[in-house]
């Protein structure tokens, strides 16, 4: 057969090997999706759109109504880009890929904060870029500003931010975001702001976007979507916005790569912004579960879990058990009947396991009980 593109060979598939549904008796802390149904009003809006026959081609960047609704929604976070510079994408991953396609060239370096969500690295590599993993502070998983500054060179093109963060649960402070914007300005870098968990912050400080700062707006692209906040993971709807010239490139990419997102889902996505009461119920539940899982994990000898600050992930240091993260995850599944994500699937994640607390309180209690009893039995 003819040769394949070498950039696509041996790309990481992230957590795929640990996301297969386990046997029914296993407590599952692996899947990063809300355990709620999509709000009924959103589902009804999609059905009504189909009933109206809205199943044909539409505006490539997304309906004007939806793009304006996204622009208005982002103003809640002090992000100010007009609707004409919003593109609705078939999922946030597509938006991230578009942002990279519009900005990086082969050989360009992209700074990631390690451990980082595992799709960033292969996306950069697919385009011929070079991911540079800068370790975060292990005590709280916040970025190491000086290490970031030291990692920048003439090949650096972009910094990718994800706060609240998957897999760490960290929420970067306003001062940290300002410091990263300053580094980007000093070195003329792009910033990708993946704000998919922006609504889920549990500390005294909120999500802060680089686009909020005067020296950040013209170099920041905003990635977001409906998957996490509105429990719409399977709907595959995302958005991307940023400076006008950048978005002109993104619009061309979308037109040629996907045409547009699903037509009859666009009215439903607009309706989602009217469902903030339902969003608050989900958010309050996750915040309660954050306190529960952190409290229970803190009682287990050998485990160290910095308090999760946002999203719905706890990143647990298991080195105190004497096991590697991979050994811990495999044995926890086999011996304790608890499924976890080993951190070594991400560069910089060695010795850590990720636990999603997008699970019922009863399952969180039972899963932590099993882990505690299993580790005690090993002593």
C-alpha angles and dihedrals in degrees: 000000000000118000120276125228102274091213090068095051119102094001114164116256092205116218095348095118091056098042098072110117108261128218114294095258093058121101105226121214096161113085116087099211133103115263091222131097119251107267110274093234090060093050091047091051091055091049092049091050091054091047088055089055096248092153101112134092116298140180109318098230092045133272116313090237093055096044090051090047091054091049090051092046092053091055086072085070094044091255110140117191120135123245091250086067096052122097122193109217136194092259134328094274088062089050091052091049091050091051091052093044091053095052118023130071130192110295095022114132123227121198117225126182107237127260088037132171101283099235095067094068099052092042090056091046093049088061094047094258126135119236113217112200112208111191118237124223106281095214094065106358093241120144120274100232096194093047088050092051090049092052093059118099139151091287096054113112108163148016117212116211126191112179123188080039137225117229100012104045090223122147112205117228125241090250091053092050090049091050091051091048089052091053090049092049094047091052100032094243133161119239121211110203110198100193099169092130097039093124093055109075122138103182135077092269124066133218110289123199123213086225089069091071122080092232092045107051098076093051102038128096117195121218120189145131151166102276102096107022095047099029091246103133095138094049091074098214125149141154138220128191138162143124116353098247092048091049091052087063092045091052090054091049093050093047092054099036105041109356090220144323120277109301100216093049093062097078087048091053089052090050090052089070088060091055099072092127088062089046090054091053091054093044093050090050093052091049090053091049090049089061092046098051094042091051093049095045090049089062094057115095113231095028126099119191120178109216110274110242101190149346112041104284135107115198108205127198107221099176090106089070092062091240130113115243091252092051090046093051095046094047093043089057095046101037106025098028091233122130119215138165114249112227096220088077082079124055108254093020098101113138093020136100126199120224121189112211092196084117136097120284089241091055092046090053093046094045093050090046090054092049092049094049093044094052091045090053090056091060 
